[in-house]
Amino acid sequence: MPEVSAERELQWADIAHITQDMLAEAKAERWVEVAELDRRRRHLLEAFFAPAVLPSEAAAVAVRIKWILEIDKEVVAIGKSVRTELRQKMGG
């Protein structure tokens, strides 16, 4: 993965861990936990972007954001699947 500053790399490690946890919780259909992890991740992302991204970090940050978006797509797909399944069970 392209490089970012050491401080951002540490922040990213936490963001990546929470993102992976969100996917695991979604797979286990623990939606309250997914929501809590999302809140925590949002705060970490705000801190990550609080200092402006340097031009030398732009490519690395873009790769990381794309990764988050891919994981988030998986979480949303799981949620939609579960919702559809519940609707079918409820006769709707």
TORKOL-4160 file (C-alpha; in steps of 0.2 Angstrom, whole numbers, padded with zeros to 4 digits, m for minus):
92
<pt num="1" X="0000" Y="0000" Z="0000"/>
<pt num="2" X="0007" Y="0017" Z="m0004"/>
<pt num="3" X="0014" Y="0027" Z="0011"/>
<pt num="4" X="0007" Y="0040" Z="0023"/>
<pt num="5" X="0015" Y="0049" Z="0038"/>
<pt num="6" X="0019" Y="0038" Z="0053"/>
<pt num="7" X="0005" Y="0046" Z="0063"/>
<pt num="8" X="m0008" Y="0043" Z="0049"/>
<pt num="9" X="m0002" Y="0025" Z="0048"/>
<pt num="10" X="m0006" Y="0023" Z="0066"/>
<pt num="11" X="m0023" Y="0031" Z="0064"/>
<pt num="12" X="m0026" Y="0020" Z="0049"/>
<pt num="13" X="m0022" Y="0004" Z="0058"/>
<pt num="14" X="m0036" Y="0008" Z="0070"/>
<pt num="15" X="m0048" Y="0013" Z="0056"/>
<pt num="16" X="m0044" Y="m0003" Z="0046"/>
<pt num="17" X="m0046" Y="m0014" Z="0062"/>
<pt num="18" X="m0063" Y="m0006" Z="0065"/>
<pt num="19" X="m0068" Y="m0008" Z="0047"/>
<pt num="20" X="m0064" Y="m0026" Z="0048"/>
<pt num="21" X="m0074" Y="m0028" Z="0064"/>
<pt num="22" X="m0089" Y="m0020" Z="0056"/>
<pt num="23" X="m0089" Y="m0033" Z="0042"/>
<pt num="24" X="m0087" Y="m0047" Z="0055"/>
<pt num="25" X="m0102" Y="m0040" Z="0065"/>
<pt num="26" X="m0112" Y="m0038" Z="0049"/>
<pt num="27" X="m0109" Y="m0056" Z="0044"/>
<pt num="28" X="m0115" Y="m0061" Z="0062"/>
<pt num="29" X="m0130" Y="m0050" Z="0060"/>
<pt num="30" X="m0125" Y="m0039" Z="0075"/>
<pt num="31" X="m0132" Y="m0023" Z="0069"/>
<pt num="32" X="m0131" Y="m0013" Z="0085"/>
<pt num="33" X="m0112" Y="m0017" Z="0086"/>
<pt num="34" X="m0110" Y="m0012" Z="0067"/>
<pt num="35" X="m0118" Y="0005" Z="0071"/>
<pt num="36" X="m0107" Y="0008" Z="0086"/>
<pt num="37" X="m0092" Y="0003" Z="0077"/>
<pt num="38" X="m0097" Y="0015" Z="0063"/>
<pt num="39" X="m0099" Y="0029" Z="0075"/>
<pt num="40" X="m0081" Y="0026" Z="0082"/>
<pt num="41" X="m0074" Y="0024" Z="0065"/>
<pt num="42" X="m0082" Y="0041" Z="0059"/>
<pt num="43" X="m0073" Y="0050" Z="0074"/>
<pt num="44" X="m0056" Y="0042" Z="0069"/>
<pt num="45" X="m0059" Y="0047" Z="0051"/>
<pt num="46" X="m0062" Y="0065" Z="0056"/>
<pt num="47" X="m0046" Y="0064" Z="0066"/>
<pt num="48" X="m0037" Y="0056" Z="0051"/>
<pt num="49" X="m0042" Y="0070" Z="0040"/>
<pt num="50" X="m0041" Y="0084" Z="0052"/>
<pt num="51" X="m0024" Y="0089" Z="0046"/>
<pt num="52" X="m0024" Y="0092" Z="0027"/>
<pt num="53" X="m0019" Y="0077" Z="0016"/>
<pt num="54" X="m0002" Y="0081" Z="0009"/>
<pt num="55" X="0000" Y="0080" Z="m0010"/>
<pt num="56" X="0013" Y="0066" Z="m0007"/>
<pt num="57" X="0000" Y="0056" Z="0003"/>
<pt num="58" X="m0015" Y="0059" Z="m0009"/>
<pt num="59" X="m0012" Y="0042" Z="m0018"/>
<pt num="60" X="m0010" Y="0032" Z="m0002"/>
<pt num="61" X="m0026" Y="0040" Z="0006"/>
<pt num="62" X="m0036" Y="0036" Z="m0010"/>
<pt num="63" X="m0031" Y="0018" Z="m0009"/>
<pt num="64" X="m0037" Y="0017" Z="0009"/>
<pt num="65" X="m0053" Y="0026" Z="0005"/>
<pt num="66" X="m0057" Y="0014" Z="m0009"/>
<pt num="67" X="m0054" Y="m0001" Z="0003"/>
<pt num="68" X="m0066" Y="0006" Z="0016"/>
<pt num="69" X="m0079" Y="0009" Z="0002"/>
<pt num="70" X="m0077" Y="m0009" Z="m0004"/>
<pt num="71" X="m0079" Y="m0016" Z="0014"/>
<pt num="72" X="m0094" Y="m0004" Z="0017"/>
<pt num="73" X="m0102" Y="m0011" Z="0001"/>
<pt num="74" X="m0101" Y="m0028" Z="0008"/>
<pt num="75" X="m0109" Y="m0023" Z="0024"/>
<pt num="76" X="m0123" Y="m0014" Z="0015"/>
<pt num="77" X="m0126" Y="m0029" Z="0004"/>
<pt num="78" X="m0127" Y="m0041" Z="0020"/>
<pt num="79" X="m0139" Y="m0029" Z="0028"/>
<pt num="80" X="m0150" Y="m0028" Z="0012"/>
<pt num="81" X="m0150" Y="m0047" Z="0011"/>
<pt num="82" X="m0155" Y="m0049" Z="0029"/>
<pt num="83" X="m0169" Y="m0036" Z="0027"/>
<pt num="84" X="m0175" Y="m0045" Z="0012"/>
<pt num="85" X="m0175" Y="m0062" Z="0021"/>
<pt num="86" X="m0185" Y="m0054" Z="0036"/>
<pt num="87" X="m0198" Y="m0047" Z="0024"/>
<pt num="88" X="m0200" Y="m0063" Z="0016"/>
<pt num="89" X="m0202" Y="m0072" Z="0033"/>
<pt num="90" X="m0215" Y="m0059" Z="0038"/>
<pt num="91" X="m0225" Y="m0061" Z="0022"/>
<pt num="92" X="m0220" Y="m0044" Z="0014"/>
